[in-house]
């Protein structure tokens, strides 16, 4: 990939915003009081399993998004390092 191609890639490639990750985490955290309330009411086992499954799924999504972000950051860092070495 030439220097111009890297510059175009870096300027047009937009990684998922951290705010989106924070939003997903907040969404999952907002469910916790609802889960606690349901548990206090001695819920049906199916309700608990459904909520637990939903929360687990959301946390897996967040974890996957974080891994993707880490990969994107590593790629950008590699590109920056590469560009710096070409400038020397």
N, CA and C of each residue as an Amber inpcrd file, in Angstrom:
protein
   264
   0.8630000  -1.1640000   0.0000000   0.0000000   0.0000000   0.0000000
   0.9110000   1.2270000   0.0000000   0.7280000   2.1060000  -0.9810000
   1.5460000   3.3010000  -1.0700000   1.1360000   4.3380000  -0.0470000
   1.9550000   5.3790000   0.0790000   1.6880000   6.4230000   1.0670000
   0.3400000   7.0760000   0.8220000   0.0340000   7.3940000  -0.4440000
  -1.2450000   8.0480000  -0.7360000  -2.4210000   7.1310000  -0.3930000
  -2.2780000   5.8480000  -0.6960000  -3.3590000   4.9090000  -0.3870000
  -3.5900000   4.8460000   1.1220000  -2.5020000   4.8310000   1.9130000
  -2.6270000   4.7890000   3.3660000  -3.3150000   6.0390000   3.8800000
  -2.9690000   7.1910000   3.3150000  -3.5790000   8.4450000   3.7520000
  -5.0760000   8.4300000   3.4710000  -5.4680000   7.9180000   2.3060000
  -6.8900000   7.8420000   1.9630000  -7.5850000   6.8750000   2.9090000
  -6.9570000   5.7200000   3.1400000  -7.5540000   4.7330000   4.0450000
  -7.7390000   5.3270000   5.4330000  -6.7020000   5.9820000   5.9300000
  -6.7640000   6.5320000   7.2820000  -7.7910000   7.6560000   7.3810000
  -7.9730000   8.4180000   6.3120000  -8.9080000   9.5400000   6.3920000
 -10.3530000   9.0950000   6.1920000 -10.5830000   7.9710000   5.4950000
 -11.9520000   7.5280000   5.2400000 -12.3970000   6.4150000   6.1890000
 -11.4590000   5.7410000   6.8090000 -11.7920000   4.6350000   7.7140000
 -12.1410000   5.2170000   9.0740000 -13.3730000   4.9540000   9.5270000
 -13.8250000   5.5050000  10.8080000 -14.1490000   4.3550000  11.7500000
 -13.2830000   4.1240000  12.7580000 -13.5920000   3.0560000  13.7120000
 -14.8190000   3.4100000  14.5310000 -15.4420000   2.3810000  15.0670000
 -16.6290000   2.5750000  15.8920000 -16.2660000   3.4920000  17.0570000
 -17.0970000   4.4580000  17.3030000 -16.8120000   5.4280000  18.3420000
 -16.9130000   4.8290000  19.7320000 -16.0370000   5.2880000  20.6010000
 -16.0450000   4.8250000  21.9810000 -17.3920000   5.1200000  22.6240000
 -18.0210000   6.2250000  22.2120000 -19.3300000   6.5710000  22.7700000
 -20.3470000   5.4680000  22.5130000 -20.2170000   4.7820000  21.3790000
 -21.1330000   3.6840000  21.0770000 -20.9280000   2.5300000  22.0590000
 -19.6470000   2.2550000  22.3940000 -19.3590000   1.2020000  23.3620000
 -19.9230000   1.5740000  24.7180000 -19.7240000   2.8300000  25.1030000
 -20.2310000   3.3030000  26.3920000 -21.7550000   3.1680000  26.4160000
 -22.3960000   3.4970000  25.3120000 -23.8500000   3.3600000  25.2260000
 -24.2990000   1.9270000  25.4110000 -23.5700000   0.9950000  24.8010000
 -23.9190000  -0.4160000  24.9500000 -23.7390000  -0.8780000  26.3910000
 -22.6630000  -0.4330000  27.0180000 -22.4170000  -0.8050000  28.4110000
 -23.5060000  -0.2230000  29.3020000 -23.8540000   1.0480000  29.0710000
 -24.8990000   1.6800000  29.8680000 -26.2250000   0.9520000  29.6980000
 -26.5110000   0.5260000  28.4830000 -27.7460000  -0.2070000  28.2160000
 -27.7930000  -1.4920000  29.0460000 -26.6590000  -2.1950000  29.0710000
 -26.5960000  -3.4310000  29.8480000 -26.7220000  -3.1400000  31.3370000
 -26.0620000  -2.0710000  31.7940000 -26.1180000  -1.7180000  33.2110000
 -27.5140000  -1.2870000  33.6330000 -28.2540000  -0.6610000  32.7310000
 -29.6100000  -0.2260000  33.0520000 -30.5260000  -1.4120000  33.3300000
 -30.1840000  -2.5610000  32.8090000 -31.0070000  -3.7480000  33.0350000
 -30.7970000  -4.3450000  34.4200000 -29.6740000  -4.0460000  35.0440000
 -29.3640000  -4.6610000  36.3350000 -30.4230000  -4.3540000  37.3950000
 -30.8510000  -3.0820000  37.5790000 -31.9000000  -2.8430000  38.5900000
 -33.1850000  -3.6160000  38.2940000 -33.5240000  -3.7180000  37.0230000
 -34.7260000  -4.4430000  36.6310000 -34.5680000  -5.9270000  36.9840000
 -33.3820000  -6.4560000  36.7780000 -33.1140000  -7.8560000  37.1050000
 -33.2020000  -8.0520000  38.6210000 -32.5900000  -7.1270000  39.3770000
 -32.6540000  -7.2260000  40.8380000 -34.1000000  -7.1870000  41.3290000
 -34.8890000  -6.2790000  40.7590000 -36.2990000  -6.1560000  41.1530000
 -37.0440000  -7.4600000  40.8790000 -36.7870000  -8.0180000  39.7390000
 -37.4380000  -9.2710000  39.3810000 -37.0310000 -10.3880000  40.3360000
 -35.7440000 -10.4150000  40.7070000 -35.2760000 -11.4390000  41.6320000
 -35.9240000 -11.2940000  43.0070000 -36.1310000 -10.0340000  43.4380000
 -36.7700000  -9.7920000  44.7320000 -38.2190000 -10.2720000  44.7380000
 -38.8440000 -10.2800000  43.5820000 -40.2320000 -10.7210000  43.4720000
 -40.3380000 -12.2330000  43.2860000 -39.2360000 -12.9240000  43.5020000
 -39.1870000 -14.3710000  43.3150000 -39.7180000 -14.7370000  41.9190000
 -38.9440000 -14.3810000  40.9380000 -39.3840000 -14.5420000  39.5520000
 -39.4570000 -15.9950000  39.0930000 -40.1020000 -16.1040000  38.0130000
 -40.1660000 -17.3800000  37.3140000 -38.7590000 -17.6670000  36.7790000
 -38.3390000 -18.8900000  36.8750000 -36.9910000 -19.2760000  36.4160000
 -36.7740000 -18.8890000  34.9490000 -37.8080000 -19.0040000  34.1360000
 -37.6810000 -18.6640000  32.7140000 -37.3490000 -17.1780000  32.5340000
 -37.9590000 -16.3200000  33.3660000 -37.6620000 -14.8850000  33.2900000
 -36.1960000 -14.6170000  33.5950000 -35.6970000 -15.2380000  34.6410000
 -34.2990000 -15.0420000  35.0380000 -33.3730000 -15.5390000  33.9400000
 -33.6670000 -16.6880000  33.3900000 -32.8250000 -17.2330000  32.3290000
 -32.8490000 -16.3400000  31.0960000 -34.0150000 -15.8080000  30.7580000
 -34.1310000 -14.9170000  29.6070000 -33.3060000 -13.6540000  29.8210000
 -33.4370000 -13.0490000  30.9710000 -32.7020000 -11.8070000  31.2590000
 -31.2070000 -12.0710000  31.3320000 -30.8580000 -13.1640000  31.9410000
 -29.4450000 -13.5260000  32.0460000 -28.8520000 -13.7350000  30.6590000
 -29.5920000 -14.4150000  29.8240000 -29.1390000 -14.6680000  28.4600000
 -29.0000000 -13.3720000  27.6760000 -29.9790000 -12.4850000  27.8360000
 -29.9440000 -11.2010000  27.1450000 -28.7410000 -10.3700000  27.5930000
 -28.5100000 -10.3330000  28.8870000 -27.3840000  -9.5700000  29.4210000
 -26.0630000 -10.1800000  28.9640000 -25.9760000 -11.4780000  28.9730000
 -24.7650000 -12.1630000  28.5200000 -24.4950000 -11.8450000  27.0470000
 -25.5360000 -11.8650000  26.2320000 -25.3870000 -11.5580000  24.8120000
 -24.8710000 -10.1370000  24.6090000 -25.4540000  -9.1840000  25.3460000
 -25.0250000  -7.7910000  25.2130000 -23.5750000  -7.6180000  25.6540000
 -23.1970000  -8.2880000  26.7200000 -21.8170000  -8.1830000  27.1910000
 -20.8500000  -8.8210000  26.1920000 -21.2620000  -9.8990000  25.5550000
 -20.4250000 -10.5110000  24.5160000 -20.2530000  -9.5560000  23.3310000
 -21.3430000  -8.8520000  22.9690000 -21.2480000  -7.8600000  21.9020000
 -20.2570000  -6.7670000  22.2640000 -20.3440000  -6.2790000  23.4900000
 -19.4320000  -5.2260000  23.9420000 -17.9960000  -5.7450000  23.9010000
 -17.8030000  -6.9580000  24.3680000 -16.4600000  -7.5470000  24.3760000
 -15.9190000  -7.6630000  22.9440000 -16.7440000  -8.1070000  22.0320000
 -16.3420000  -8.2260000  20.6290000 -16.0130000  -6.8490000  20.0410000
 -16.8360000  -5.8590000  20.3540000 -16.5870000  -4.5000000  19.8670000
 -15.2650000  -3.9620000  20.4010000 -14.9620000  -4.2580000  21.6500000
 -13.7010000  -3.8120000  22.2350000 -12.5320000  -4.4790000  21.5240000
 -12.6510000  -5.7790000  21.2560000 -11.5820000  -6.4750000  20.5150000
 -11.3880000  -5.8600000  19.1390000 -12.5020000  -5.5560000  18.4600000
 -12.4050000  -4.9370000  17.1390000 -11.7360000  -3.5780000  17.2200000
 -12.0950000  -2.8060000  18.2280000 -11.4910000  -1.4890000  18.4150000
  -9.9950000  -1.6300000  18.6760000  -9.6180000  -2.5860000  19.4920000
  -8.1980000  -2.8060000  19.7740000  -7.4530000  -3.1590000  18.4880000
  -8.0600000  -3.9810000  17.6420000  -7.4380000  -4.3330000  16.3660000
  -7.3010000  -3.1130000  15.4640000  -8.3350000  -2.2810000  15.4400000
  -8.2860000  -1.0850000  14.6030000  -7.2250000  -0.1130000  15.1110000
  -7.1300000   0.0340000  16.4200000  -6.1120000   0.9120000  16.9980000
  -4.7210000   0.3740000  16.6690000  -4.5360000  -0.9250000  16.7690000
  -3.2410000  -1.5270000  16.4390000  -2.8960000  -1.2880000  14.9730000
  -3.8830000  -1.3980000  14.0880000  -3.6510000  -1.1670000  12.6550000
  -3.2580000   0.2880000  12.4000000  -3.9550000   1.2120000  13.0200000
  -3.6280000   2.6300000  12.8380000  -2.2330000   2.9150000  13.3930000
  -1.9230000   2.3390000  14.5580000  -0.5950000   2.5260000  15.1390000
   0.4740000   1.9900000  14.1850000   0.2310000   0.8310000  13.6060000
   1.1720000   0.2510000  12.6490000   1.3470000   1.1950000  11.4610000
   0.2420000   1.7350000  10.9520000   0.3150000   2.6430000   9.8060000
   1.0820000   3.9130000  10.1540000   0.8410000   4.4470000  11.3330000
   1.5480000   5.6530000  11.7700000   3.0350000   5.3580000  11.9010000
   3.3720000   4.2510000  12.5290000   4.7770000   3.8720000  12.6650000
   5.4280000   3.6850000  11.3010000   4.6910000   3.0570000  10.3870000
   5.1910000   2.8450000   9.0330000   5.4520000   4.1690000   8.3240000
   4.5040000   5.0920000   8.4530000   4.6720000   6.4140000   7.8310000
   5.8540000   7.1590000   8.4420000   6.0180000   7.0450000   9.7410000
   7.1430000   7.7060000  10.3970000   8.4670000   7.1400000   9.9110000
   8.5260000   5.8160000   9.7360000   9.7800000   5.2030000   9.2760000
  10.0910000   5.6040000   7.8370000   9.0580000   5.8530000   7.0260000
   9.2780000   6.2980000   5.6400000   9.7930000   7.7290000   5.6050000
   9.4110000   8.5310000   6.5920000   9.8430000   9.9270000   6.6360000
  11.3000000  10.0730000   7.0220000  11.8550000   9.0590000   7.6440000
  13.2570000   9.1350000   8.1040000  14.2140000   8.9550000   6.9940000
